Amino acid sequence: MEKFVINGGKRLSGKVKISGAKNSALKLIAASILSSGRTILRNVPEIEDVSIMLEVMRNLGAVVNVDKKNKVVEINPDSINSYEAPYELVRKMRASILVAGPLLSRFGKVSVAIPGGCNIGSRQIDLHLKGFKELGAEFSVEHGYVNCEINGSKEGDRLRGTVINLDFPSRGATENIMMAATLAEGRTIINNAAREPEITDLACFLNSMGADIMGAGTFCITINGVKHLGGTDYRVMPDSIEAGTFITGAVLCGDKVEIENARWKNLEVFYFKLKEIGANISIVDENNIRVEKAQGKYKPTNISTLPYPGFPTDLQPIISVFLSIVPGVSVLTENVFENRFMYVDELNRMGASIKIDGHHAVIRGVKKLSGAPVRSFDLRAGAAMVLAGLVAEGVTEVSDIYHIKRGYENFEQKLKQLGADIRVEN
């Protein structure tokens, strides 16, 4: 098993460019199923989750070509001849469930294994299935698979537009229902929709294929169904969570670091929370952020994670590393995933002082962290352990780094170019 070995205490400086967004690229790949003809995606990150999603597409019968050098993926779904996403692929990544909406809408049926993925709490697909049912599909769950079919399905039958009220603004459910409704008959309205930038990116992608979607990025999305979507050429948005990770790394141990391709508007709550704590962070322009060594003292704070535009749950483990060395007592409240604090014992092994009380983490800032062998329990927790290793005294070994490689492209290379002392060992 590969691990990162980090000699902490090195100062970071220079520039780092943020890759395409994992949480957007995966959805755009799935959405390409809806098109007739070739789709070209640019700025696609070379990460494990993307590789798995492309393998799902190949398994369905789509023709997939990858140009790694230029980060371009070409997909032709016209040869799809299967409507099943098998367990051996879906168990590796829960985002595979997002092929369900496109397959159901275009072909009238789908069978998808109940997904696996990160170990950060219950992420049920009930809202996805409720949306499909309200659009006119029947579903059953048996032998570990979800089977969906348009009610009374015969060739040419389509889903039917309706009003869908989500109990929770789930990003995955919003995306899956929006994709399913794109080729439905009539108008679909999704109320209490998720508002993440990736939702807007998906809507723009679908509209570039000929869809008619309005209101993405608001609580109410309107989809006027169309009969046909064509191929498109589209650039994946930059990854906000990767940007937040490198910004935090620069705050922890940077002299002067510029984070390029970081849309600060997508990180507004996170950005201003760092400023409130005392980080020396500034906006260069719409897509670039500069971090310099802070001159004053840091102040503790309270943070609650919420669906966008609130503080992102994916950056909760990341900022906890920073708060662990901020003098005073800070409180992190996790409102999205109940198991998001699994990393805390590992951070405490490095000298942090964090106590968990229900869905609250009480963090007492310490003067320093010390290097230690730690594990990566999930994607974002793994990145947090790497950041802790960068700022800690001594050597930190982070194991189970396959979690990190699921979502960060060339993570150690990017850190090295900033001056970090990090390497991969078996």
C-alpha positions as CSV (number, residue, x, y, z in Angstrom):
1,M,0.0,0.0,0.0
2,E,1.4,3.4,-1.0
3,K,1.9,6.1,1.6
4,F,2.9,9.8,1.7
5,V,6.1,10.5,3.7
6,I,6.3,14.2,4.7
7,N,9.1,16.1,6.3
8,G,7.2,19.0,8.0
9,G,8.2,22.5,8.6
10,K,9.1,23.6,5.0
11,R,7.8,27.0,3.9
12,L,5.7,27.1,0.7
13,S,6.0,29.6,-2.0
14,G,5.2,30.0,-5.7
15,K,2.2,29.3,-7.8
16,V,-0.1,26.3,-8.1
17,K,-2.9,25.7,-10.7
18,I,-6.2,24.2,-9.7
19,S,-7.5,21.3,-11.8
20,G,-10.9,20.6,-13.2
21,A,-13.6,19.9,-10.6
22,K,-14.0,16.3,-9.6
23,N,-17.7,16.8,-8.6
24,S,-18.5,18.4,-11.9
25,A,-16.5,16.2,-14.3
26,L,-18.2,13.0,-12.9
27,K,-21.7,14.5,-13.6
28,L,-20.9,15.7,-17.0
29,I,-19.5,12.3,-18.0
30,A,-22.8,10.7,-16.8
31,A,-24.9,13.4,-18.6
32,S,-23.2,12.7,-21.9
33,I,-25.4,9.6,-22.0
34,L,-28.3,11.9,-22.9
35,S,-26.7,13.1,-26.2
36,S,-26.8,11.7,-29.7
37,G,-23.3,12.0,-31.0
38,R,-19.9,12.9,-29.7
39,T,-19.3,14.9,-26.6
40,I,-15.9,16.5,-25.8
41,L,-15.0,17.4,-22.3
42,R,-11.9,19.6,-21.5
43,N,-10.0,20.3,-18.3
44,V,-10.9,16.8,-17.0
45,P,-8.8,15.9,-13.9
46,E,-6.7,12.7,-14.1
47,I,-8.0,11.1,-10.9
48,E,-9.2,7.7,-9.8
49,D,-12.9,8.7,-9.6
50,V,-12.9,9.9,-13.2
51,S,-11.2,6.7,-14.3
52,I,-13.9,4.7,-12.6
53,M,-16.7,6.7,-14.1
54,L,-15.2,6.3,-17.6
55,E,-15.0,2.6,-17.0
56,V,-18.7,2.6,-16.1
57,M,-19.4,4.3,-19.4
58,R,-17.3,1.7,-21.3
59,N,-19.2,-1.0,-19.5
60,L,-22.4,0.4,-20.8
61,G,-21.1,0.3,-24.3
62,A,-20.1,3.9,-24.9
63,V,-17.0,4.7,-26.9
64,V,-14.5,6.6,-24.7
65,N,-11.2,8.2,-25.8
66,V,-8.9,9.9,-23.3
67,D,-6.1,12.4,-24.2
68,K,-4.3,12.6,-20.9
69,K,-1.7,15.1,-22.1
70,N,-4.4,17.7,-22.9
71,K,-6.9,16.6,-20.3
72,V,-9.6,15.9,-22.9
73,V,-12.2,13.1,-22.8
74,E,-14.3,12.2,-25.9
75,I,-17.4,10.2,-25.4
76,N,-19.8,8.8,-27.9
77,P,-22.9,7.2,-26.3
78,D,-24.6,6.0,-29.5
79,S,-23.2,2.5,-29.0
80,I,-24.6,2.0,-25.5
81,N,-26.1,-1.5,-25.4
82,S,-26.4,-2.1,-21.6
83,Y,-28.5,-0.4,-19.0
84,E,-26.8,-1.9,-16.0
85,A,-24.0,-0.3,-13.8
86,P,-22.5,-3.4,-12.0
87,Y,-21.6,-3.7,-8.4
88,E,-17.9,-4.2,-9.0
89,L,-17.7,-0.6,-10.4
90,V,-20.4,1.2,-8.4
91,R,-19.1,0.0,-5.1
92,K,-15.9,1.9,-5.7
93,M,-17.6,5.3,-6.2
94,R,-21.1,6.3,-5.2
95,A,-21.3,9.0,-7.9
96,S,-21.9,6.1,-10.3
97,I,-25.5,6.3,-9.3
98,L,-25.7,9.4,-11.5
99,V,-25.9,7.3,-14.7
100,A,-29.4,6.3,-13.5
101,G,-31.2,9.5,-14.5
102,P,-29.7,9.7,-18.0
103,L,-30.2,6.0,-18.8
104,L,-33.8,6.1,-17.5
105,S,-34.6,9.2,-19.5
106,R,-33.0,8.2,-22.8
107,F,-33.6,4.4,-22.8
108,G,-36.6,4.0,-20.5
109,K,-34.9,1.6,-18.0
110,V,-31.8,1.2,-15.8
111,S,-30.4,-1.2,-13.3
112,V,-27.8,0.2,-10.9
113,A,-26.0,-1.4,-7.9
114,I,-26.6,0.3,-4.6
115,P,-23.5,2.6,-4.4
116,G,-20.5,2.5,-2.1
117,G,-18.0,5.3,-1.7
118,C,-16.4,7.3,1.1
119,N,-16.9,6.3,4.7
120,I,-18.4,9.5,5.9
121,G,-22.0,8.7,6.8
122,S,-25.3,7.8,5.4
123,R,-25.9,9.1,1.9
124,Q,-29.1,7.5,0.9
125,I,-30.6,7.5,-2.6
126,D,-34.2,7.8,-1.5
127,L,-34.6,11.3,-2.9
128,H,-33.3,10.2,-6.3
129,L,-35.8,7.4,-6.5
130,K,-38.7,9.6,-5.2
131,G,-37.9,12.0,-8.0
132,F,-37.9,9.2,-10.6
133,K,-41.2,7.9,-9.4
134,E,-42.8,11.4,-9.6
135,L,-41.5,11.6,-13.2
136,G,-43.4,8.4,-14.0
137,A,-41.0,5.6,-13.3
138,E,-41.5,2.5,-11.3
139,F,-38.6,1.1,-9.3
140,S,-37.8,-2.0,-7.2
141,V,-34.8,-2.8,-5.0
142,E,-33.7,-6.4,-5.0
143,H,-30.4,-8.4,-4.7
144,G,-28.5,-5.1,-4.1
145,Y,-29.7,-3.4,-7.3
146,V,-32.1,-0.6,-8.0
147,N,-34.2,-1.3,-11.1
148,C,-36.1,1.5,-12.6
149,E,-38.4,1.6,-15.7
150,I,-40.8,4.1,-17.2
151,N,-44.3,3.1,-16.0
152,G,-46.0,1.1,-18.8
153,S,-42.8,1.4,-20.8
154,K,-42.8,0.7,-24.5
155,E,-40.6,2.1,-27.1
156,G,-41.0,5.8,-27.4
157,D,-42.4,6.3,-23.9
158,R,-40.9,9.2,-22.0
159,L,-40.8,10.4,-18.5
160,R,-43.5,13.1,-17.7
161,G,-42.7,16.5,-16.3
162,T,-44.0,17.3,-12.8
163,V,-43.3,19.4,-9.7
164,I,-40.8,17.8,-7.3
165,N,-40.3,19.1,-3.8
166,L,-37.1,17.8,-2.3
167,D,-37.1,17.2,1.5
168,F,-33.5,18.2,1.6
169,P,-31.4,20.2,-1.0
170,S,-29.4,17.1,-2.0
171,R,-26.8,17.8,-4.7
172,G,-26.9,14.2,-6.1
173,A,-30.7,14.0,-6.2
174,T,-31.0,17.5,-7.8
175,E,-28.5,16.4,-10.5
176,N,-30.0,13.0,-11.2
177,I,-33.6,14.4,-11.4
178,M,-32.5,17.3,-13.5
179,M,-30.8,15.0,-16.0
180,A,-33.8,12.6,-16.1
181,A,-36.2,15.5,-16.7
182,T,-34.2,16.9,-19.6
183,L,-35.8,14.5,-22.1
184,A,-39.1,14.2,-20.3
185,E,-42.4,15.4,-21.7
186,G,-43.5,18.8,-20.5
187,R,-42.1,20.9,-17.7
188,T,-40.4,19.8,-14.5
189,I,-39.9,22.1,-11.5
190,I,-37.5,21.1,-8.7
191,N,-38.2,23.0,-5.5
192,N,-35.7,23.1,-2.7
193,A,-33.0,22.3,-5.2
194,A,-29.3,22.2,-4.3
195,R,-27.4,25.4,-5.3
196,E,-23.8,24.3,-5.6
197,P,-21.7,25.7,-8.5
198,E,-21.5,22.2,-9.9
199,I,-25.3,22.2,-10.4
200,T,-24.9,25.4,-12.5
201,D,-22.1,23.8,-14.4
202,L,-24.2,20.7,-15.2
203,A,-27.1,22.9,-16.3
204,C,-24.8,24.9,-18.6
205,F,-23.4,21.7,-20.1
206,L,-26.9,20.3,-20.7
207,N,-28.1,23.6,-22.2
208,S,-25.1,23.5,-24.6
209,M,-26.4,20.1,-25.8
210,G,-29.8,21.6,-26.5
211,A,-31.6,21.3,-23.1
212,D,-33.9,24.0,-21.7
213,I,-33.0,24.6,-18.1
214,M,-33.5,27.7,-16.0
215,G,-32.8,28.6,-12.4
216,A,-29.8,26.5,-11.7
217,G,-28.0,27.9,-8.7
218,T,-31.3,28.9,-7.1
219,F,-33.8,26.9,-4.9
220,C,-36.1,26.5,-7.9
221,I,-34.9,24.8,-11.2
222,T,-37.2,24.6,-14.2
223,I,-36.6,22.1,-16.9
224,N,-38.6,22.2,-20.1
225,G,-38.2,18.8,-21.6
226,V,-36.9,18.4,-25.2
227,K,-37.0,15.4,-27.5
228,H,-33.3,15.4,-28.5
229,L,-29.9,16.4,-27.3
230,G,-26.8,16.7,-29.4
231,G,-23.1,16.4,-28.6
232,T,-21.1,19.4,-27.3
233,D,-17.6,20.7,-26.6
234,Y,-17.4,21.9,-23.0
235,R,-14.8,22.9,-20.4
236,V,-15.1,21.6,-16.8
237,M,-15.1,24.2,-14.1
238,P,-12.2,24.5,-11.6
239,D,-12.3,22.5,-8.4
240,S,-13.4,24.6,-5.4
241,I,-12.5,22.0,-2.8
242,E,-9.0,21.6,-4.2
243,A,-8.6,25.3,-4.2
244,G,-9.7,25.5,-0.6
245,T,-7.2,22.7,0.3
246,F,-4.3,24.6,-1.3
247,I,-5.4,27.9,0.2
248,T,-5.4,26.3,3.7
249,G,-2.0,24.7,3.1
250,A,-0.6,28.1,2.1
251,V,-2.2,29.7,5.2
252,L,-0.6,27.0,7.4
253,C,3.0,27.2,6.1
254,G,3.2,29.6,3.1
255,D,5.4,32.6,2.6
256,K,3.7,33.8,-0.6
257,V,1.5,31.4,-2.7
258,E,-0.7,32.2,-5.6
259,I,-3.6,29.8,-6.3
260,E,-4.5,30.0,-9.9
261,N,-7.8,28.9,-11.5
262,A,-9.6,29.4,-8.1
263,R,-13.0,31.0,-8.5
264,W,-13.2,32.9,-5.2
265,K,-17.0,33.5,-5.6
266,N,-17.5,29.7,-5.3
267,L,-15.5,29.8,-2.0
268,E,-17.0,33.0,-0.5
269,V,-18.0,31.7,2.9
270,F,-14.7,29.8,3.3
271,Y,-12.7,32.8,2.1
272,F,-14.3,35.2,4.6
273,K,-14.0,32.7,7.5
274,L,-10.3,32.5,6.9
275,K,-10.1,36.3,6.8
276,E,-12.0,36.4,10.1
277,I,-9.5,34.1,11.7
278,G,-6.7,36.3,10.6
279,A,-5.3,34.7,7.5
280,N,-3.5,37.1,5.1
281,I,-5.5,36.2,2.0
282,S,-6.5,38.4,-0.9
283,I,-8.2,38.3,-4.3
284,V,-6.0,38.9,-7.3
285,D,-8.9,38.7,-9.7
286,E,-12.0,36.6,-10.4
287,N,-10.0,33.3,-10.8
288,N,-6.8,33.9,-8.7
289,I,-6.1,34.1,-4.9
290,R,-3.0,35.1,-3.1
291,V,-2.0,33.9,0.4
292,E,0.9,35.6,2.3
293,K,2.3,35.0,5.8
294,A,0.1,36.5,8.4
295,Q,1.5,39.4,10.4
296,G,-1.0,39.4,13.4
297,K,-2.4,36.8,15.7
298,Y,-5.0,34.2,14.7
299,K,-8.4,34.2,16.5
300,P,-10.6,31.2,17.2
301,T,-14.0,30.9,15.6
302,N,-17.1,28.8,15.3
303,I,-18.1,27.1,12.0
304,S,-21.2,25.2,11.0
305,T,-21.3,23.2,7.7
306,L,-24.3,23.6,5.6
307,P,-25.4,23.0,2.0
308,Y,-24.1,25.6,-0.5
309,P,-23.8,28.6,-0.1
310,G,-23.0,27.7,3.5
311,F,-19.6,26.4,4.7
312,P,-18.8,23.3,2.6
313,T,-18.6,20.0,4.5
314,D,-15.8,18.9,2.3
315,L,-13.6,21.7,3.7
316,Q,-14.4,20.9,7.3
317,P,-11.6,18.4,7.9
318,I,-9.2,20.8,6.0
319,I,-9.9,23.8,8.2
320,S,-9.8,21.7,11.4
321,V,-6.0,21.4,10.8
322,F,-5.7,25.1,10.8
323,L,-7.9,25.6,13.8
324,S,-5.9,23.0,15.8
325,I,-3.0,25.5,15.9
326,V,-5.1,28.7,16.4
327,P,-4.9,29.9,20.0
328,G,-8.1,29.6,22.0
329,V,-11.2,27.4,21.6
330,S,-13.0,26.9,18.2
331,V,-16.1,24.8,17.6
332,L,-16.8,23.0,14.4
333,T,-20.4,21.8,13.9
334,E,-21.1,19.2,11.2
335,N,-24.6,19.3,9.8
336,V,-24.2,17.2,6.6
337,F,-22.4,13.9,7.2
338,E,-22.6,12.3,10.6
339,N,-19.3,10.4,10.3
340,R,-17.2,13.3,9.1
341,F,-15.1,13.4,12.3
342,M,-13.5,10.0,11.8
343,Y,-10.1,11.8,11.2
344,V,-10.0,13.4,14.6
345,D,-8.3,10.6,16.5
346,E,-5.5,10.7,13.8
347,L,-5.1,14.5,14.2
348,N,-5.0,14.1,18.0
349,R,-2.2,11.6,17.6
350,M,-0.2,14.4,16.1
351,G,-0.7,16.6,19.2
352,A,-4.0,18.3,18.4
353,S,-6.6,18.8,21.2
354,I,-10.0,18.0,19.7
355,K,-13.0,16.5,21.6
356,I,-16.2,15.3,19.9
357,D,-19.6,16.0,21.4
358,G,-22.3,14.7,19.1
359,H,-22.0,16.6,15.8
360,H,-19.7,19.2,17.4
361,A,-15.9,19.2,17.5
362,V,-14.4,21.4,20.2
363,I,-10.9,22.4,19.2
364,R,-8.4,23.8,21.7
365,G,-5.5,25.3,19.7
366,V,-2.0,23.9,20.5
367,K,1.4,25.5,19.8
368,K,2.5,22.9,17.4
369,L,1.7,19.5,15.8
370,S,4.2,16.6,15.8
371,G,4.8,14.2,12.9
372,A,3.3,10.7,13.4
373,P,2.0,7.7,11.4
374,V,-1.6,8.4,10.5
375,R,-4.3,7.0,8.2
376,S,-6.4,8.5,5.5
377,F,-10.0,7.5,6.3
378,D,-11.6,9.2,3.3
379,L,-10.8,11.7,0.5
380,R,-10.9,15.0,2.4
381,A,-9.7,13.5,5.7
382,G,-6.7,12.2,3.8
383,A,-5.9,15.7,2.4
384,A,-6.3,17.1,5.9
385,M,-3.6,14.6,7.2
386,V,-1.2,15.7,4.5
387,L,-1.7,19.4,5.5
388,A,-1.1,18.5,9.1
389,G,2.1,16.7,8.1
390,L,3.2,19.9,6.2
391,V,2.9,22.1,9.3
392,A,4.0,19.5,11.9
393,E,7.5,19.1,13.3
394,G,9.3,15.9,12.2
395,V,8.1,13.2,9.8
396,T,4.5,12.2,9.1
397,E,3.5,9.1,7.2
398,V,0.0,9.1,5.7
399,S,-1.2,5.6,4.7
400,D,-4.2,4.6,2.6
401,I,-3.6,7.4,0.2
402,Y,-5.7,5.8,-2.5
403,H,-8.5,7.8,-0.9
404,I,-6.7,11.0,-1.7
405,K,-5.9,10.0,-5.3
406,R,-9.6,9.6,-5.9
407,G,-10.1,13.3,-5.9
408,Y,-6.8,15.2,-6.1
409,E,-4.8,15.3,-9.3
410,N,-1.0,15.2,-8.9
411,F,-1.4,16.2,-5.3
412,E,2.2,15.5,-4.1
413,Q,3.7,17.0,-7.3
414,K,1.8,20.3,-6.8
415,L,2.9,20.4,-3.2
416,K,6.5,19.7,-4.2
417,Q,6.5,22.6,-6.7
418,L,5.6,24.9,-3.8
419,G,8.5,23.6,-1.8
420,A,7.0,20.8,0.3
421,D,9.2,17.8,1.2
422,I,6.8,15.0,0.3
423,R,7.2,11.7,-1.4
424,V,5.4,8.4,-2.1
425,E,6.6,5.2,-0.7
426,N,5.3,1.6,-0.8
